[in-house]
Amino acid sequence: MAKKTSAPSSSPAAPRARRSTKAGNGAVTPKPTPEEIAEAAYHRYLSRGGQDGADFDDWIEAERDLTKQRTR
């Protein structure tokens, strides 16, 4: 009788680490999370007087500002 072999287990993948970027000094700093970006973008929206129509720009600028702060 042939020996039964088991199929490789399909365990769930390990959680992914936060994305990171290298600072100018070689140190690795974590990128801002979507929650952090959303909060910063919301503050930009409020500082503009709550006018609609620039949500994408607010998001991009908030992400850029947070990333820049972390790489200093």
CHARMM-style PDB file with segment names, atoms N, HN, CA, C and O in Angstrom:
ATOM      1  N   MET     1       0.842  -1.189   0.000  1.00  0.00      PROA
ATOM      2  CA  MET     1       0.000   0.000   0.000  1.00  0.00      PROA
ATOM      3  C   MET     1       0.881   1.244   0.000  1.00  0.00      PROA
ATOM      4  O   MET     1       1.862   1.306   0.742  1.00  0.00      PROA
ATOM      5  N   ALA     2       0.544   2.240  -0.827  1.00  0.00      PROA
ATOM      6  HN  ALA     2      -0.253   2.190  -1.430  1.00  0.00      PROA
ATOM      7  CA  ALA     2       1.348   3.452  -0.958  1.00  0.00      PROA
ATOM      8  C   ALA     2       1.123   4.368   0.237  1.00  0.00      PROA
ATOM      9  O   ALA     2       0.037   4.436   0.811  1.00  0.00      PROA
ATOM     10  N   LYS     3       2.189   5.064   0.581  1.00  0.00      PROA
ATOM     11  HN  LYS     3       3.072   5.009   0.115  1.00  0.00      PROA
ATOM     12  CA  LYS     3       2.114   5.993   1.707  1.00  0.00      PROA
ATOM     13  C   LYS     3       1.312   7.228   1.278  1.00  0.00      PROA
ATOM     14  O   LYS     3       1.524   7.776   0.196  1.00  0.00      PROA
ATOM     15  N   LYS     4       0.413   7.641   2.124  1.00  0.00      PROA
ATOM     16  HN  LYS     4       0.241   7.196   3.003  1.00  0.00      PROA
ATOM     17  CA  LYS     4      -0.423   8.800   1.847  1.00  0.00      PROA
ATOM     18  C   LYS     4       0.349  10.076   2.186  1.00  0.00      PROA
ATOM     19  O   LYS     4       0.919  10.193   3.270  1.00  0.00      PROA
ATOM     20  N   THR     5       0.364  11.005   1.277  1.00  0.00      PROA
ATOM     21  HN  THR     5      -0.100  10.910   0.395  1.00  0.00      PROA
ATOM     22  CA  THR     5       1.016  12.287   1.546  1.00  0.00      PROA
ATOM     23  C   THR     5      -0.045  13.347   1.712  1.00  0.00      PROA
ATOM     24  O   THR     5      -1.083  13.336   1.049  1.00  0.00      PROA
ATOM     25  N   SER     6       0.235  14.238   2.589  1.00  0.00      PROA
ATOM     26  HN  SER     6       1.078  14.248   3.127  1.00  0.00      PROA
ATOM     27  CA  SER     6      -0.751  15.301   2.813  1.00  0.00      PROA
ATOM     28  C   SER     6      -0.418  16.502   1.941  1.00  0.00      PROA
ATOM     29  O   SER     6       0.746  16.805   1.677  1.00  0.00      PROA
ATOM     30  N   ALA     7      -1.443  17.154   1.515  1.00  0.00      PROA
ATOM     31  HN  ALA     7      -2.388  16.908   1.729  1.00  0.00      PROA
ATOM     32  CA  ALA     7      -1.282  18.363   0.708  1.00  0.00      PROA
ATOM     33  C   ALA     7      -0.783  19.479   1.604  1.00  0.00      PROA
ATOM     34  O   ALA     7      -1.085  19.494   2.797  1.00  0.00      PROA
ATOM     35  N   PRO     8      -0.025  20.412   1.051  1.00  0.00      PROA
ATOM     36  CA  PRO     8       0.442  21.531   1.860  1.00  0.00      PROA
ATOM     37  C   PRO     8      -0.748  22.283   2.441  1.00  0.00      PROA
ATOM     38  O   PRO     8      -1.755  22.499   1.766  1.00  0.00      PROA
ATOM     39  N   SER     9      -0.618  22.669   3.681  1.00  0.00      PROA
ATOM     40  HN  SER     9       0.200  22.493   4.229  1.00  0.00      PROA
ATOM     41  CA  SER     9      -1.730  23.383   4.317  1.00  0.00      PROA
ATOM     42  C   SER     9      -1.840  24.772   3.728  1.00  0.00      PROA
ATOM     43  O   SER     9      -0.846  25.407   3.377  1.00  0.00      PROA
ATOM     44  N   SER    10      -3.043  25.212   3.633  1.00  0.00      PROA
ATOM     45  HN  SER    10      -3.851  24.696   3.918  1.00  0.00      PROA
ATOM     46  CA  SER    10      -3.269  26.554   3.101  1.00  0.00      PROA
ATOM     47  C   SER    10      -3.605  27.479   4.257  1.00  0.00      PROA
ATOM     48  O   SER    10      -4.752  27.888   4.432  1.00  0.00      PROA
ATOM     49  N   SER    11      -2.591  27.800   5.042  1.00  0.00      PROA
ATOM     50  HN  SER    11      -1.658  27.468   4.900  1.00  0.00      PROA
ATOM     51  CA  SER    11      -2.803  28.691   6.177  1.00  0.00      PROA
ATOM     52  C   SER    11      -2.890  30.120   5.676  1.00  0.00      PROA
ATOM     53  O   SER    11      -2.314  30.458   4.642  1.00  0.00      PROA
ATOM     54  N   PRO    12      -3.606  30.956   6.407  1.00  0.00      PROA
ATOM     55  CA  PRO    12      -3.727  32.345   5.977  1.00  0.00      PROA
ATOM     56  C   PRO    12      -2.366  33.032   5.993  1.00  0.00      PROA
ATOM     57  O   PRO    12      -1.493  32.709   6.799  1.00  0.00      PROA
ATOM     58  N   ALA    13      -2.216  33.960   5.105  1.00  0.00      PROA
ATOM     59  HN  ALA    13      -2.925  34.222   4.451  1.00  0.00      PROA
ATOM     60  CA  ALA    13      -0.949  34.687   5.007  1.00  0.00      PROA
ATOM     61  C   ALA    13      -0.738  35.527   6.257  1.00  0.00      PROA
ATOM     62  O   ALA    13      -1.691  35.989   6.883  1.00  0.00      PROA
ATOM     63  N   ALA    14       0.497  35.711   6.598  1.00  0.00      PROA
ATOM     64  HN  ALA    14       1.272  35.336   6.089  1.00  0.00      PROA
ATOM     65  CA  ALA    14       0.836  36.548   7.744  1.00  0.00      PROA
ATOM     66  C   ALA    14       0.458  37.990   7.437  1.00  0.00      PROA
ATOM     67  O   ALA    14       0.473  38.401   6.277  1.00  0.00      PROA
ATOM     68  N   PRO    15       0.119  38.760   8.465  1.00  0.00      PROA
ATOM     69  CA  PRO    15      -0.216  40.163   8.226  1.00  0.00      PROA
ATOM     70  C   PRO    15       0.961  40.894   7.598  1.00  0.00      PROA
ATOM     71  O   PRO    15       2.118  40.649   7.941  1.00  0.00      PROA
ATOM     72  N   ARG    16       0.655  41.773   6.698  1.00  0.00      PROA
ATOM     73  HN  ARG    16      -0.284  41.972   6.419  1.00  0.00      PROA
ATOM     74  CA  ARG    16       1.709  42.525   6.014  1.00  0.00      PROA
ATOM     75  C   ARG    16       2.218  43.636   6.914  1.00  0.00      PROA
ATOM     76  O   ARG    16       1.457  44.264   7.649  1.00  0.00      PROA
ATOM     77  N   ALA    17       3.497  43.859   6.841  1.00  0.00      PROA
ATOM     78  HN  ALA    17       4.115  43.348   6.244  1.00  0.00      PROA
ATOM     79  CA  ALA    17       4.107  44.936   7.612  1.00  0.00      PROA
ATOM     80  C   ALA    17       3.712  46.271   6.989  1.00  0.00      PROA
ATOM     81  O   ALA    17       3.371  46.343   5.808  1.00  0.00      PROA
ATOM     82  N   ARG    18       3.762  47.314   7.792  1.00  0.00      PROA
ATOM     83  HN  ARG    18       4.039  47.256   8.751  1.00  0.00      PROA
ATOM     84  CA  ARG    18       3.469  48.642   7.262  1.00  0.00      PROA
ATOM     85  C   ARG    18       4.508  49.017   6.235  1.00  0.00      PROA
ATOM     86  O   ARG    18       5.688  48.694   6.371  1.00  0.00      PROA
ATOM     87  N   ARG    19       4.063  49.687   5.228  1.00  0.00      PROA
ATOM     88  HN  ARG    19       3.104  49.949   5.117  1.00  0.00      PROA
ATOM     89  CA  ARG    19       5.000  50.155   4.211  1.00  0.00      PROA
ATOM     90  C   ARG    19       5.943  51.161   4.855  1.00  0.00      PROA
ATOM     91  O   ARG    19       5.572  51.872   5.789  1.00  0.00      PROA
ATOM     92  N   SER    20       7.143  51.208   4.353  1.00  0.00      PROA
ATOM     93  HN  SER    20       7.445  50.631   3.594  1.00  0.00      PROA
ATOM     94  CA  SER    20       8.097  52.162   4.903  1.00  0.00      PROA
ATOM     95  C   SER    20       8.909  52.775   3.778  1.00  0.00      PROA
ATOM     96  O   SER    20       8.927  52.279   2.651  1.00  0.00      PROA
ATOM     97  N   THR    21       9.563  53.839   4.107  1.00  0.00      PROA
ATOM     98  HN  THR    21       9.548  54.242   5.022  1.00  0.00      PROA
ATOM     99  CA  THR    21      10.388  54.539   3.133  1.00  0.00      PROA
ATOM    100  C   THR    21      11.716  54.878   3.784  1.00  0.00      PROA
ATOM    101  O   THR    21      11.800  55.015   5.005  1.00  0.00      PROA
ATOM    102  N   LYS    22      12.740  55.012   2.980  1.00  0.00      PROA
ATOM    103  HN  LYS    22      12.672  54.901   1.988  1.00  0.00      PROA
ATOM    104  CA  LYS    22      14.046  55.370   3.526  1.00  0.00      PROA
ATOM    105  C   LYS    22      14.169  56.890   3.610  1.00  0.00      PROA
ATOM    106  O   LYS    22      13.890  57.613   2.653  1.00  0.00      PROA
ATOM    107  N   ALA    23      14.585  57.338   4.763  1.00  0.00      PROA
ATOM    108  HN  ALA    23      14.811  56.751   5.540  1.00  0.00      PROA
ATOM    109  CA  ALA    23      14.833  58.769   4.945  1.00  0.00      PROA
ATOM    110  C   ALA    23      16.192  59.097   4.335  1.00  0.00      PROA
ATOM    111  O   ALA    23      16.959  58.193   4.004  1.00  0.00      PROA
ATOM    112  N   GLY    24      16.486  60.356   4.187  1.00  0.00      PROA
ATOM    113  HN  GLY    24      15.863  61.091   4.455  1.00  0.00      PROA
ATOM    114  CA  GLY    24      17.752  60.788   3.620  1.00  0.00      PROA
ATOM    115  C   GLY    24      18.956  60.277   4.406  1.00  0.00      PROA
ATOM    116  O   GLY    24      20.039  60.111   3.844  1.00  0.00      PROA
ATOM    117  N   ASN    25      18.774  60.029   5.696  1.00  0.00      PROA
ATOM    118  HN  ASN    25      17.895  60.164   6.153  1.00  0.00      PROA
ATOM    119  CA  ASN    25      19.888  59.565   6.520  1.00  0.00      PROA
ATOM    120  C   ASN    25      19.991  58.043   6.539  1.00  0.00      PROA
ATOM    121  O   ASN    25      20.789  57.495   7.299  1.00  0.00      PROA
ATOM    122  N   GLY    26      19.206  57.356   5.726  1.00  0.00      PROA
ATOM    123  HN  GLY    26      18.558  57.802   5.108  1.00  0.00      PROA
ATOM    124  CA  GLY    26      19.262  55.899   5.654  1.00  0.00      PROA
ATOM    125  C   GLY    26      18.315  55.202   6.607  1.00  0.00      PROA
ATOM    126  O   GLY    26      18.156  53.984   6.532  1.00  0.00      PROA
ATOM    127  N   ALA    27      17.683  55.943   7.502  1.00  0.00      PROA
ATOM    128  HN  ALA    27      17.812  56.932   7.564  1.00  0.00      PROA
ATOM    129  CA  ALA    27      16.745  55.332   8.452  1.00  0.00      PROA
ATOM    130  C   ALA    27      15.433  55.018   7.741  1.00  0.00      PROA
ATOM    131  O   ALA    27      15.012  55.746   6.842  1.00  0.00      PROA
ATOM    132  N   VAL    28      14.805  53.950   8.144  1.00  0.00      PROA
ATOM    133  HN  VAL    28      15.146  53.358   8.875  1.00  0.00      PROA
ATOM    134  CA  VAL    28      13.520  53.568   7.561  1.00  0.00      PROA
ATOM    135  C   VAL    28      12.416  54.122   8.447  1.00  0.00      PROA
ATOM    136  O   VAL    28      12.391  53.868   9.652  1.00  0.00      PROA
ATOM    137  N   THR    29      11.513  54.872   7.854  1.00  0.00      PROA
ATOM    138  HN  THR    29      11.534  55.079   6.876  1.00  0.00      PROA
ATOM    139  CA  THR    29      10.399  55.454   8.591  1.00  0.00      PROA
ATOM    140  C   THR    29       9.094  54.932   8.012  1.00  0.00      PROA
ATOM    141  O   THR    29       8.972  54.795   6.795  1.00  0.00      PROA
ATOM    142  N   PRO    30       8.119  54.640   8.861  1.00  0.00      PROA
ATOM    143  CA  PRO    30       6.844  54.123   8.349  1.00  0.00      PROA
ATOM    144  C   PRO    30       6.072  55.194   7.588  1.00  0.00      PROA
ATOM    145  O   PRO    30       6.079  56.368   7.957  1.00  0.00      PROA
ATOM    146  N   LYS    31       5.411  54.767   6.523  1.00  0.00      PROA
ATOM    147  HN  LYS    31       5.405  53.813   6.223  1.00  0.00      PROA
ATOM    148  CA  LYS    31       4.554  55.682   5.765  1.00  0.00      PROA
ATOM    149  C   LYS    31       3.288  55.921   6.579  1.00  0.00      PROA
ATOM    150  O   LYS    31       2.912  55.087   7.402  1.00  0.00      PROA
ATOM    151  N   PRO    32       2.635  57.047   6.355  1.00  0.00      PROA
ATOM    152  CA  PRO    32       1.393  57.315   7.089  1.00  0.00      PROA
ATOM    153  C   PRO    32       0.305  56.310   6.716  1.00  0.00      PROA
ATOM    154  O   PRO    32       0.221  55.862   5.573  1.00  0.00      PROA
ATOM    155  N   THR    33      -0.512  55.971   7.684  1.00  0.00      PROA
ATOM    156  HN  THR    33      -0.444  56.335   8.613  1.00  0.00      PROA
ATOM    157  CA  THR    33      -1.621  55.051   7.439  1.00  0.00      PROA
ATOM    158  C   THR    33      -2.762  55.796   6.759  1.00  0.00      PROA
ATOM    159  O   THR    33      -2.816  57.025   6.815  1.00  0.00      PROA
ATOM    160  N   PRO    34      -3.665  55.078   6.123  1.00  0.00      PROA
ATOM    161  CA  PRO    34      -4.829  55.749   5.515  1.00  0.00      PROA
ATOM    162  C   PRO    34      -5.637  56.555   6.540  1.00  0.00      PROA
ATOM    163  O   PRO    34      -6.190  57.603   6.205  1.00  0.00      PROA
ATOM    164  N   GLU    35      -5.706  56.076   7.774  1.00  0.00      PROA
ATOM    165  HN  GLU    35      -5.256  55.225   8.046  1.00  0.00      PROA
ATOM    166  CA  GLU    35      -6.437  56.801   8.814  1.00  0.00      PROA
ATOM    167  C   GLU    35      -5.763  58.130   9.131  1.00  0.00      PROA
ATOM    168  O   GLU    35      -6.439  59.142   9.314  1.00  0.00      PROA
ATOM    169  N   GLU    36      -4.435  58.130   9.198  1.00  0.00      PROA
ATOM    170  HN  GLU    36      -3.886  57.308   9.050  1.00  0.00      PROA
ATOM    171  CA  GLU    36      -3.693  59.368   9.462  1.00  0.00      PROA
ATOM    172  C   GLU    36      -3.864  60.351   8.311  1.00  0.00      PROA
ATOM    173  O   GLU    36      -4.038  61.550   8.528  1.00  0.00      PROA
ATOM    174  N   ILE    37      -3.813  59.840   7.100  1.00  0.00      PROA
ATOM    175  HN  ILE    37      -3.672  58.866   6.924  1.00  0.00      PROA
ATOM    176  CA  ILE    37      -3.982  60.703   5.924  1.00  0.00      PROA
ATOM    177  C   ILE    37      -5.389  61.283   5.897  1.00  0.00      PROA
ATOM    178  O   ILE    37      -5.568  62.466   5.610  1.00  0.00      PROA
ATOM    179  N   ALA    38      -6.385  60.458   6.194  1.00  0.00      PROA
ATOM    180  HN  ALA    38      -6.239  59.497   6.427  1.00  0.00      PROA
ATOM    181  CA  ALA    38      -7.782  60.919   6.188  1.00  0.00      PROA
ATOM    182  C   ALA    38      -7.980  62.042   7.201  1.00  0.00      PROA
ATOM    183  O   ALA    38      -8.651  63.031   6.910  1.00  0.00      PROA
ATOM    184  N   GLU    39      -7.399  61.890   8.382  1.00  0.00      PROA
ATOM    185  HN  GLU    39      -6.854  61.086   8.618  1.00  0.00      PROA
ATOM    186  CA  GLU    39      -7.548  62.925   9.408  1.00  0.00      PROA
ATOM    187  C   GLU    39      -6.883  64.231   8.961  1.00  0.00      PROA
ATOM    188  O   GLU    39      -7.458  65.309   9.110  1.00  0.00      PROA
ATOM    189  N   ALA    40      -5.675  64.125   8.416  1.00  0.00      PROA
ATOM    190  HN  ALA    40      -5.208  63.249   8.295  1.00  0.00      PROA
ATOM    191  CA  ALA    40      -4.973  65.325   7.949  1.00  0.00      PROA
ATOM    192  C   ALA    40      -5.730  65.972   6.789  1.00  0.00      PROA
ATOM    193  O   ALA    40      -5.817  67.197   6.712  1.00  0.00      PROA
ATOM    194  N   ALA    41      -6.276  65.155   5.888  1.00  0.00      PROA
ATOM    195  HN  ALA    41      -6.205  64.159   5.951  1.00  0.00      PROA
ATOM    196  CA  ALA    41      -7.044  65.683   4.753  1.00  0.00      PROA
ATOM    197  C   ALA    41      -8.309  66.387   5.248  1.00  0.00      PROA
ATOM    198  O   ALA    41      -8.710  67.417   4.706  1.00  0.00      PROA
ATOM    199  N   TYR    42      -8.927  65.821   6.276  1.00  0.00      PROA
ATOM    200  HN  TYR    42      -8.602  64.984   6.717  1.00  0.00      PROA
ATOM    201  CA  TYR    42     -10.126  66.443   6.846  1.00  0.00      PROA
ATOM    202  C   TYR    42      -9.788  67.811   7.439  1.00  0.00      PROA
ATOM    203  O   TYR    42     -10.561  68.757   7.286  1.00  0.00      PROA
ATOM    204  N   HSD    43      -8.656  67.924   8.105  1.00  0.00      PROA
ATOM    205  HN  HSD    43      -8.028  67.155   8.229  1.00  0.00      PROA
ATOM    206  CA  HSD    43      -8.240  69.207   8.662  1.00  0.00      PROA
ATOM    207  C   HSD    43      -7.958  70.220   7.552  1.00  0.00      PROA
ATOM    208  O   HSD    43      -8.233  71.409   7.711  1.00  0.00      PROA
ATOM    209  N   ARG    44      -7.415  69.756   6.442  1.00  0.00      PROA
ATOM    210  HN  ARG    44      -7.192  68.790   6.313  1.00  0.00      PROA
ATOM    211  CA  ARG    44      -7.203  70.649   5.296  1.00  0.00      PROA
ATOM    212  C   ARG    44      -8.557  71.141   4.771  1.00  0.00      PROA
ATOM    213  O   ARG    44      -8.719  72.318   4.451  1.00  0.00      PROA
ATOM    214  N   TYR    45      -9.522  70.222   4.687  1.00  0.00      PROA
ATOM    215  HN  TYR    45      -9.390  69.265   4.947  1.00  0.00      PROA
ATOM    216  CA  TYR    45     -10.879  70.557   4.243  1.00  0.00      PROA
ATOM    217  C   TYR    45     -11.495  71.636   5.150  1.00  0.00      PROA
ATOM    218  O   TYR    45     -12.088  72.604   4.674  1.00  0.00      PROA
ATOM    219  N   LEU    46     -11.340  71.443   6.455  1.00  0.00      PROA
ATOM    220  HN  LEU    46     -10.859  70.657   6.842  1.00  0.00      PROA
ATOM    221  CA  LEU    46     -11.882  72.422   7.395  1.00  0.00      PROA
ATOM    222  C   LEU    46     -11.172  73.768   7.270  1.00  0.00      PROA
ATOM    223  O   LEU    46     -11.808  74.818   7.361  1.00  0.00      PROA
ATOM    224  N   SER    47      -9.863  73.736   7.062  1.00  0.00      PROA
ATOM    225  HN  SER    47      -9.346  72.883   6.988  1.00  0.00      PROA
ATOM    226  CA  SER    47      -9.108  74.991   6.948  1.00  0.00      PROA
ATOM    227  C   SER    47      -9.477  75.755   5.679  1.00  0.00      PROA
ATOM    228  O   SER    47      -9.264  76.965   5.600  1.00  0.00      PROA
ATOM    229  N   ARG    48     -10.027  75.055   4.688  1.00  0.00      PROA
ATOM    230  HN  ARG    48     -10.200  74.073   4.753  1.00  0.00      PROA
ATOM    231  CA  ARG    48     -10.504  75.705   3.452  1.00  0.00      PROA
ATOM    232  C   ARG    48     -11.935  76.204   3.605  1.00  0.00      PROA
ATOM    233  O   ARG    48     -12.523  76.696   2.642  1.00  0.00      PROA
ATOM    234  N   GLY    49     -12.499  76.085   4.797  1.00  0.00      PROA
ATOM    235  HN  GLY    49     -12.021  75.685   5.580  1.00  0.00      PROA
ATOM    236  CA  GLY    49     -13.865  76.547   5.022  1.00  0.00      PROA
ATOM    237  C   GLY    49     -14.917  75.494   4.708  1.00  0.00      PROA
ATOM    238  O   GLY    49     -16.101  75.815   4.604  1.00  0.00      PROA
ATOM    239  N   GLY    50     -14.501  74.244   4.557  1.00  0.00      PROA
ATOM    240  HN  GLY    50     -13.539  73.983   4.642  1.00  0.00      PROA
ATOM    241  CA  GLY    50     -15.443  73.161   4.303  1.00  0.00      PROA
ATOM    242  C   GLY    50     -16.041  73.153   2.905  1.00  0.00      PROA
ATOM    243  O   GLY    50     -17.114  72.590   2.689  1.00  0.00      PROA
ATOM    244  N   GLN    51     -15.354  73.773   1.959  1.00  0.00      PROA
ATOM    245  HN  GLN    51     -14.482  74.230   2.134  1.00  0.00      PROA
ATOM    246  CA  GLN    51     -15.864  73.787   0.591  1.00  0.00      PROA
ATOM    247  C   GLN    51     -15.583  72.448  -0.087  1.00  0.00      PROA
ATOM    248  O   GLN    51     -14.478  71.913   0.002  1.00  0.00      PROA
ATOM    249  N   ASP    52     -16.596  71.919  -0.764  1.00  0.00      PROA
ATOM    250  HN  ASP    52     -17.493  72.354  -0.837  1.00  0.00      PROA
ATOM    251  CA  ASP    52     -16.470  70.648  -1.475  1.00  0.00      PROA
ATOM    252  C   ASP    52     -15.664  70.813  -2.758  1.00  0.00      PROA
ATOM    253  O   ASP    52     -15.445  71.920  -3.249  1.00  0.00      PROA
ATOM    254  N   GLY    53     -15.225  69.646  -3.291  1.00  0.00      PROA
ATOM    255  HN  GLY    53     -15.403  68.747  -2.892  1.00  0.00      PROA
ATOM    256  CA  GLY    53     -14.622  69.639  -4.610  1.00  0.00      PROA
ATOM    257  C   GLY    53     -13.117  69.478  -4.649  1.00  0.00      PROA
ATOM    258  O   GLY    53     -12.547  69.394  -5.738  1.00  0.00      PROA
ATOM    259  N   ALA    54     -12.447  69.432  -3.505  1.00  0.00      PROA
ATOM    260  HN  ALA    54     -12.909  69.500  -2.621  1.00  0.00      PROA
ATOM    261  CA  ALA    54     -10.990  69.311  -3.525  1.00  0.00      PROA
ATOM    262  C   ALA    54     -10.531  68.131  -2.658  1.00  0.00      PROA
ATOM    263  O   ALA    54      -9.418  68.138  -2.133  1.00  0.00      PROA
ATOM    264  N   ASP    55     -11.386  67.129  -2.515  1.00  0.00      PROA
ATOM    265  HN  ASP    55     -12.291  67.122  -2.942  1.00  0.00      PROA
ATOM    266  CA  ASP    55     -11.054  65.998  -1.639  1.00  0.00      PROA
ATOM    267  C   ASP    55      -9.807  65.254  -2.100  1.00  0.00      PROA
ATOM    268  O   ASP    55      -8.983  64.867  -1.272  1.00  0.00      PROA
ATOM    269  N   PHE    56      -9.656  65.049  -3.386  1.00  0.00      PROA
ATOM    270  HN  PHE    56     -10.326  65.363  -4.059  1.00  0.00      PROA
ATOM    271  CA  PHE    56      -8.480  64.345  -3.901  1.00  0.00      PROA
ATOM    272  C   PHE    56      -7.213  65.149  -3.608  1.00  0.00      PROA
ATOM    273  O   PHE    56      -6.211  64.605  -3.143  1.00  0.00      PROA
ATOM    274  N   ASP    57      -7.276  66.453  -3.889  1.00  0.00      PROA
ATOM    275  HN  ASP    57      -8.090  66.895  -4.267  1.00  0.00      PROA
ATOM    276  CA  ASP    57      -6.123  67.316  -3.622  1.00  0.00      PROA
ATOM    277  C   ASP    57      -5.789  67.338  -2.132  1.00  0.00      PROA
ATOM    278  O   ASP    57      -4.615  67.309  -1.760  1.00  0.00      PROA
ATOM    279  N   ASP    58      -6.808  67.390  -1.281  1.00  0.00      PROA
ATOM    280  HN  ASP    58      -7.761  67.414  -1.583  1.00  0.00      PROA
ATOM    281  CA  ASP    58      -6.584  67.370   0.165  1.00  0.00      PROA
ATOM    282  C   ASP    58      -5.867  66.084   0.572  1.00  0.00      PROA
ATOM    283  O   ASP    58      -4.935  66.115   1.376  1.00  0.00      PROA
ATOM    284  N   TRP    59      -6.301  64.963   0.019  1.00  0.00      PROA
ATOM    285  HN  TRP    59      -7.058  64.937  -0.634  1.00  0.00      PROA
ATOM    286  CA  TRP    59      -5.705  63.665   0.352  1.00  0.00      PROA
ATOM    287  C   TRP    59      -4.228  63.611  -0.068  1.00  0.00      PROA
ATOM    288  O   TRP    59      -3.358  63.222   0.710  1.00  0.00      PROA
ATOM    289  N   ILE    60      -3.974  64.010  -1.310  1.00  0.00      PROA
ATOM    290  HN  ILE    60      -4.681  64.326  -1.943  1.00  0.00      PROA
ATOM    291  CA  ILE    60      -2.605  63.968  -1.840  1.00  0.00      PROA
ATOM    292  C   ILE    60      -1.681  64.882  -1.043  1.00  0.00      PROA
ATOM    293  O   ILE    60      -0.573  64.488  -0.681  1.00  0.00      PROA
ATOM    294  N   GLU    61      -2.132  66.086  -0.774  1.00  0.00      PROA
ATOM    295  HN  GLU    61      -3.032  66.407  -1.067  1.00  0.00      PROA
ATOM    296  CA  GLU    61      -1.308  67.029  -0.012  1.00  0.00      PROA
ATOM    297  C   GLU    61      -1.095  66.557   1.425  1.00  0.00      PROA
ATOM    298  O   GLU    61      -0.004  66.714   1.973  1.00  0.00      PROA
ATOM    299  N   ALA    62      -2.122  65.984   2.032  1.00  0.00      PROA
ATOM    300  HN  ALA    62      -3.008  65.857   1.586  1.00  0.00      PROA
ATOM    301  CA  ALA    62      -1.984  65.470   3.396  1.00  0.00      PROA
ATOM    302  C   ALA    62      -0.970  64.333   3.435  1.00  0.00      PROA
ATOM    303  O   ALA    62      -0.128  64.276   4.331  1.00  0.00      PROA
ATOM    304  N   GLU    63      -1.051  63.429   2.463  1.00  0.00      PROA
ATOM    305  HN  GLU    63      -1.735  63.475   1.735  1.00  0.00      PROA
ATOM    306  CA  GLU    63      -0.098  62.318   2.400  1.00  0.00      PROA
ATOM    307  C   GLU    63       1.323  62.843   2.182  1.00  0.00      PROA
ATOM    308  O   GLU    63       2.267  62.364   2.811  1.00  0.00      PROA
ATOM    309  N   ARG    64       1.470  63.809   1.307  1.00  0.00      PROA
ATOM    310  HN  ARG    64       0.703  64.198   0.797  1.00  0.00      PROA
ATOM    311  CA  ARG    64       2.788  64.387   1.027  1.00  0.00      PROA
ATOM    312  C   ARG    64       3.356  65.063   2.283  1.00  0.00      PROA
ATOM    313  O   ARG    64       4.527  64.881   2.618  1.00  0.00      PROA
ATOM    314  N   ASP    65       2.515  65.843   2.973  1.00  0.00      PROA
ATOM    315  HN  ASP    65       1.564  65.991   2.701  1.00  0.00      PROA
ATOM    316  CA  ASP    65       2.978  66.540   4.183  1.00  0.00      PROA
ATOM    317  C   ASP    65       3.400  65.557   5.271  1.00  0.00      PROA
ATOM    318  O   ASP    65       4.455  65.727   5.882  1.00  0.00      PROA
ATOM    319  N   LEU    66       2.587  64.530   5.519  1.00  0.00      PROA
ATOM    320  HN  LEU    66       1.730  64.391   5.023  1.00  0.00      PROA
ATOM    321  CA  LEU    66       2.908  63.556   6.554  1.00  0.00      PROA
ATOM    322  C   LEU    66       4.179  62.784   6.222  1.00  0.00      PROA
ATOM    323  O   LEU    66       5.002  62.528   7.101  1.00  0.00      PROA
ATOM    324  N   THR    67       4.338  62.417   4.970  1.00  0.00      PROA
ATOM    325  HN  THR    67       3.669  62.625   4.256  1.00  0.00      PROA
ATOM    326  CA  THR    67       5.541  61.691   4.552  1.00  0.00      PROA
ATOM    327  C   THR    67       6.774  62.569   4.719  1.00  0.00      PROA
ATOM    328  O   THR    67       7.819  62.109   5.178  1.00  0.00      PROA
ATOM    329  N   LYS    68       6.641  63.837   4.343  1.00  0.00      PROA
ATOM    330  HN  LYS    68       5.792  64.211   3.971  1.00  0.00      PROA
ATOM    331  CA  LYS    68       7.762  64.766   4.468  1.00  0.00      PROA
ATOM    332  C   LYS    68       8.161  64.952   5.939  1.00  0.00      PROA
ATOM    333  O   LYS    68       9.347  65.000   6.267  1.00  0.00      PROA
ATOM    334  N   GLN    69       7.154  65.056   6.821  1.00  0.00      PROA
ATOM    335  HN  GLN    69       6.191  65.016   6.555  1.00  0.00      PROA
ATOM    336  CA  GLN    69       7.431  65.215   8.255  1.00  0.00      PROA
ATOM    337  C   GLN    69       8.206  64.015   8.794  1.00  0.00      PROA
ATOM    338  O   GLN    69       9.083  64.178   9.642  1.00  0.00      PROA
ATOM    339  N   ARG    70       7.900  62.838   8.321  1.00  0.00      PROA
ATOM    340  HN  ARG    70       7.187  62.706   7.632  1.00  0.00      PROA
ATOM    341  CA  ARG    70       8.537  61.615   8.840  1.00  0.00      PROA
ATOM    342  C   ARG    70       9.930  61.374   8.291  1.00  0.00      PROA
ATOM    343  O   ARG    70      10.689  60.589   8.859  1.00  0.00      PROA
ATOM    344  N   THR    71      10.276  62.029   7.205  1.00  0.00      PROA
ATOM    345  HN  THR    71       9.659  62.667   6.744  1.00  0.00      PROA
ATOM    346  CA  THR    71      11.592  61.806   6.623  1.00  0.00      PROA
ATOM    347  C   THR    71      12.594  62.878   7.018  1.00  0.00      PROA
ATOM    348  O   THR    71      13.727  62.872   6.536  1.00  0.00      PROA
ATOM    349  N   ARG    72      12.199  63.786   7.876  1.00  0.00      PROA
ATOM    350  HN  ARG    72      11.279  63.791   8.268  1.00  0.00      PROA
ATOM    351  CA  ARG    72      13.114  64.838   8.342  1.00  0.00      PROA
ATOM    352  C   ARG    72      13.992  64.314   9.433  1.00  0.00      PROA
ATOM    353  OT1 ARG    72      14.831  65.048   9.956  1.00  0.00      PROA
TER     354      ARG     72
END
